[in-house]
Amino acid sequence: MLRDALTGLPNRLAFEERAKLEQARYRREKQPFCLAVWDIDYFKQVNDTYGHKAGDKALHVVGRTLAKLLREVDMVARFGGEEFVMLLPQTTLENALPVVERMRATIEKTPFRYKDEPLKITLSCGITEYREGEAMEQTFERADRALYRAKNEGRNRCVAD
C-alpha cells in the first residue's frame, strides 16, 4: 500500500506520512530539512516516440538511480506520473542544492537505452527548505514553483526557492 508498483519506491502516501514526521521532528528539535520535487524532462516525448514500455523503463531507472544516490536518512518517492519527491532531513538549502545538482548530473550521464537505441534522459528539480510554522503544502508549493522555474529556464537544472 505504501510502494509504487512500477518503480518499487515509496509512493505518494508514504511520502506524505514521512513529510509529517519530518515536520514534527523540526518542531521538536529544530533540525532543518529540504524538500525537492523532480520531473523527467520531455517525458511525454519518450512515451509518444518509443511507447509506454520505454517510459516505464525510464521511470524505473530514474527512481532506482535517485534512490542509490541518497543517504540512509533521506527519502525519494514517486509522486505520480513522471514526478518524484525527495526529503533531505538534517540538511539546509545551502547544503542540499549541491547534492541535488550532483544527482541531476548523474542522471544526465546515466546511459539509457531502449531496444538498442540510446535515449537522453534528464531531470529538472525544484528544491526548498521547510520554514517554521508553515504547512507542508506550502513547502511543497514553493518546491513545485521552483521546479517550474527550472523547466521555464531550459530544463535539466535545479532551482532553489
KOLLUM-166433 format. One record per residue (C-alpha): residue number from 1; residue in three letters; x, y, z. Coordinates in Angstrom, 3 decimals, decimal comma. Layout:
% KOLLUM-166433
atom pos=NUM code=ala X=X Y=Y Z=Z
...
END
This chain:
% KOLLUM-166433
atom pos=1 code=met X=0,000 Y=0,000 Z=0,000
atom pos=2 code=leu X=2,967 Y=2,355 Z=0,513
atom pos=3 code=arg X=5,034 Y=1,259 Z=-2,526
atom pos=4 code=asp X=4,789 Y=2,280 Z=-6,150
atom pos=5 code=ala X=4,346 Y=-0,914 Z=-8,179
atom pos=6 code=leu X=6,338 Y=0,306 Z=-11,187
atom pos=7 code=thr X=9,442 Y=1,734 Z=-9,524
atom pos=8 code=gly X=9,444 Y=-0,094 Z=-6,191
atom pos=9 code=leu X=9,893 Y=3,279 Z=-4,462
atom pos=10 code=pro X=7,683 Y=4,590 Z=-1,712
atom pos=11 code=asn X=4,518 Y=6,163 Z=-3,130
atom pos=12 code=arg X=2,808 Y=9,495 Z=-2,521
atom pos=13 code=leu X=1,049 Y=8,284 Z=0,630
atom pos=14 code=ala X=4,349 Y=7,085 Z=2,128
atom pos=15 code=phe X=5,921 Y=10,422 Z=1,254
atom pos=16 code=glu X=3,102 Y=12,362 Z=2,930
atom pos=17 code=glu X=3,461 Y=10,303 Z=6,113
atom pos=18 code=arg X=7,232 Y=10,832 Z=6,182
atom pos=19 code=ala X=6,847 Y=14,564 Z=5,498
atom pos=20 code=lys X=4,580 Y=14,867 Z=8,554
atom pos=21 code=leu X=7,213 Y=13,061 Z=10,610
atom pos=22 code=glu X=9,952 Y=15,441 Z=9,440
atom pos=23 code=gln X=7,730 Y=18,406 Z=10,210
atom pos=24 code=ala X=7,128 Y=17,079 Z=13,739
atom pos=25 code=arg X=10,869 Y=16,479 Z=14,152
atom pos=26 code=tyr X=11,504 Y=20,057 Z=13,119
atom pos=27 code=arg X=9,058 Y=21,352 Z=15,735
atom pos=28 code=arg X=10,729 Y=19,232 Z=18,420
atom pos=29 code=glu X=14,428 Y=19,518 Z=17,512
atom pos=30 code=lys X=14,621 Y=22,489 Z=15,082
atom pos=31 code=gln X=16,551 Y=20,310 Z=12,624
atom pos=32 code=pro X=16,312 Y=21,750 Z=9,103
atom pos=33 code=phe X=15,099 Y=19,652 Z=6,188
atom pos=34 code=cys X=14,629 Y=20,179 Z=2,486
atom pos=35 code=leu X=12,017 Y=19,064 Z=0,005
atom pos=36 code=ala X=12,879 Y=18,521 Z=-3,663
atom pos=37 code=val X=10,435 Y=17,928 Z=-6,494
atom pos=38 code=trp X=11,848 Y=16,223 Z=-9,603
atom pos=39 code=asp X=10,339 Y=15,834 Z=-13,068
atom pos=40 code=ile X=11,643 Y=13,884 Z=-16,060
atom pos=41 code=asp X=12,178 Y=16,335 Z=-18,907
atom pos=42 code=tyr X=10,188 Y=15,732 Z=-22,109
atom pos=43 code=phe X=8,732 Y=12,522 Z=-20,710
atom pos=44 code=lys X=5,695 Y=12,708 Z=-22,992
atom pos=45 code=gln X=8,042 Y=12,619 Z=-25,992
atom pos=46 code=val X=9,619 Y=9,400 Z=-24,698
atom pos=47 code=asn X=6,182 Y=7,782 Z=-24,406
atom pos=48 code=asp X=4,983 Y=9,156 Z=-27,757
atom pos=49 code=thr X=8,148 Y=8,231 Z=-29,657
atom pos=50 code=tyr X=9,136 Y=4,900 Z=-28,091
atom pos=51 code=gly X=5,985 Y=3,739 Z=-26,327
atom pos=52 code=his X=4,898 Y=3,348 Z=-22,740
atom pos=53 code=lys X=7,289 Y=0,460 Z=-22,075
atom pos=54 code=ala X=10,178 Y=2,841 Z=-22,733
atom pos=55 code=gly X=8,570 Y=5,384 Z=-20,412
atom pos=56 code=asp X=8,113 Y=2,742 Z=-17,731
atom pos=57 code=lys X=11,758 Y=1,747 Z=-18,057
atom pos=58 code=ala X=12,824 Y=5,400 Z=-17,761
atom pos=59 code=leu X=10,766 Y=5,796 Z=-14,581
atom pos=60 code=his X=12,305 Y=2,652 Z=-13,104
atom pos=61 code=val X=15,896 Y=3,658 Z=-13,970
atom pos=62 code=val X=15,481 Y=7,227 Z=-12,717
atom pos=63 code=gly X=13,846 Y=6,097 Z=-9,471
atom pos=64 code=arg X=16,468 Y=3,446 Z=-8,820
atom pos=65 code=thr X=19,323 Y=5,856 Z=-9,583
atom pos=66 code=leu X=17,969 Y=8,612 Z=-7,329
atom pos=67 code=ala X=17,472 Y=6,094 Z=-4,506
atom pos=68 code=lys X=21,074 Y=4,861 Z=-4,816
atom pos=69 code=leu X=22,407 Y=8,400 Z=-4,502
atom pos=70 code=leu X=20,664 Y=9,143 Z=-1,201
atom pos=71 code=arg X=21,837 Y=8,821 Z=2,357
atom pos=72 code=glu X=20,002 Y=6,275 Z=4,505
atom pos=73 code=val X=18,083 Y=9,047 Z=6,297
atom pos=74 code=asp X=16,824 Y=10,605 Z=3,042
atom pos=75 code=met X=13,724 Y=9,557 Z=1,132
atom pos=76 code=val X=12,714 Y=9,570 Z=-2,508
atom pos=77 code=ala X=9,201 Y=8,638 Z=-3,597
atom pos=78 code=arg X=7,271 Y=8,528 Z=-6,827
atom pos=79 code=phe X=4,711 Y=11,279 Z=-6,501
atom pos=80 code=gly X=2,825 Y=10,491 Z=-9,693
atom pos=81 code=gly X=3,346 Y=10,386 Z=-13,436
atom pos=82 code=glu X=6,944 Y=11,330 Z=-14,130
atom pos=83 code=glu X=7,332 Y=13,261 Z=-10,884
atom pos=84 code=phe X=9,431 Y=12,248 Z=-7,879
atom pos=85 code=val X=9,736 Y=13,911 Z=-4,460
atom pos=86 code=met X=12,633 Y=13,813 Z=-2,054
atom pos=87 code=leu X=13,089 Y=14,633 Z=1,618
atom pos=88 code=leu X=16,558 Y=15,535 Z=2,873
atom pos=89 code=pro X=16,455 Y=15,611 Z=6,707
atom pos=90 code=gln X=19,030 Y=17,494 Z=8,754
atom pos=91 code=thr X=20,005 Y=19,470 Z=5,658
atom pos=92 code=thr X=19,911 Y=23,192 Z=4,949
atom pos=93 code=leu X=19,099 Y=24,523 Z=1,490
atom pos=94 code=glu X=22,686 Y=25,703 Z=1,151
atom pos=95 code=asn X=23,927 Y=22,133 Z=1,687
atom pos=96 code=ala X=21,140 Y=20,444 Z=-0,275
atom pos=97 code=leu X=21,497 Y=22,353 Z=-3,538
atom pos=98 code=pro X=24,915 Y=20,898 Z=-4,493
atom pos=99 code=val X=23,631 Y=17,420 Z=-3,559
atom pos=100 code=val X=20,612 Y=17,575 Z=-5,866
atom pos=101 code=glu X=22,763 Y=19,144 Z=-8,586
atom pos=102 code=arg X=25,131 Y=16,146 Z=-8,420
atom pos=103 code=met X=22,121 Y=13,825 Z=-8,648
atom pos=104 code=arg X=20,811 Y=15,693 Z=-11,678
atom pos=105 code=ala X=24,215 Y=15,475 Z=-13,372
atom pos=106 code=thr X=24,450 Y=11,750 Z=-12,591
atom pos=107 code=ile X=21,083 Y=11,089 Z=-14,236
atom pos=108 code=glu X=22,169 Y=13,116 Z=-17,272
atom pos=109 code=lys X=25,282 Y=10,924 Z=-17,607
atom pos=110 code=thr X=23,484 Y=7,623 Z=-16,929
atom pos=111 code=pro X=23,331 Y=5,612 Z=-20,159
atom pos=112 code=phe X=19,774 Y=4,799 Z=-21,103
atom pos=113 code=arg X=18,871 Y=2,501 Z=-23,964
atom pos=114 code=tyr X=15,603 Y=1,186 Z=-25,234
atom pos=115 code=lys X=15,706 Y=-1,600 Z=-27,842
atom pos=116 code=asp X=19,384 Y=-0,806 Z=-28,515
atom pos=117 code=glu X=18,622 Y=2,840 Z=-29,177
atom pos=118 code=pro X=20,245 Y=5,419 Z=-26,885
atom pos=119 code=leu X=17,902 Y=7,915 Z=-25,234
atom pos=120 code=lys X=18,843 Y=11,076 Z=-23,381
atom pos=121 code=ile X=17,067 Y=11,330 Z=-20,028
atom pos=122 code=thr X=17,381 Y=14,498 Z=-17,977
atom pos=123 code=leu X=15,637 Y=15,853 Z=-14,890
atom pos=124 code=ser X=14,554 Y=19,223 Z=-13,634
atom pos=125 code=cys X=14,383 Y=19,879 Z=-9,896
atom pos=126 code=gly X=12,856 Y=22,451 Z=-7,596
atom pos=127 code=ile X=14,086 Y=22,485 Z=-4,022
atom pos=128 code=thr X=13,261 Y=24,424 Z=-0,875
atom pos=129 code=glu X=13,853 Y=24,303 Z=2,870
atom pos=130 code=tyr X=10,980 Y=23,867 Z=5,307
atom pos=131 code=arg X=10,122 Y=27,086 Z=7,148
atom pos=132 code=glu X=8,978 Y=27,122 Z=10,744
atom pos=133 code=gly X=5,227 Y=27,163 Z=11,231
atom pos=134 code=glu X=4,210 Y=26,523 Z=7,656
atom pos=135 code=ala X=2,013 Y=23,708 Z=6,376
atom pos=136 code=met X=3,751 Y=21,038 Z=4,302
atom pos=137 code=glu X=1,531 Y=22,069 Z=1,388
atom pos=138 code=gln X=3,228 Y=25,483 Z=1,436
atom pos=139 code=thr X=6,673 Y=23,899 Z=1,393
atom pos=140 code=phe X=5,614 Y=21,670 Z=-1,490
atom pos=141 code=glu X=4,152 Y=24,610 Z=-3,420
atom pos=142 code=arg X=7,464 Y=26,509 Z=-3,140
atom pos=143 code=ala X=9,440 Y=23,496 Z=-4,376
atom pos=144 code=asp X=6,932 Y=22,990 Z=-7,183
atom pos=145 code=arg X=7,214 Y=26,653 Z=-8,253
atom pos=146 code=ala X=10,999 Y=26,265 Z=-8,300
atom pos=147 code=leu X=10,572 Y=23,161 Z=-10,477
atom pos=148 code=tyr X=8,509 Y=25,141 Z=-12,973
atom pos=149 code=arg X=11,177 Y=27,849 Z=-12,998
atom pos=150 code=ala X=13,752 Y=25,152 Z=-13,803
atom pos=151 code=lys X=11,582 Y=23,970 Z=-16,687
atom pos=152 code=asn X=10,996 Y=27,522 Z=-17,958
atom pos=153 code=glu X=14,716 Y=28,312 Z=-17,749
atom pos=154 code=gly X=15,579 Y=25,457 Z=-20,104
atom pos=155 code=arg X=15,174 Y=22,200 Z=-18,152
atom pos=156 code=asn X=17,929 Y=19,854 Z=-16,955
atom pos=157 code=arg X=18,678 Y=22,071 Z=-13,958
atom pos=158 code=cys X=17,984 Y=22,522 Z=-10,267
atom pos=159 code=val X=16,417 Y=25,707 Z=-8,948
atom pos=160 code=ala X=16,116 Y=26,657 Z=-5,284
atom pos=161 code=asp X=13,430 Y=28,765 Z=-3,659
END
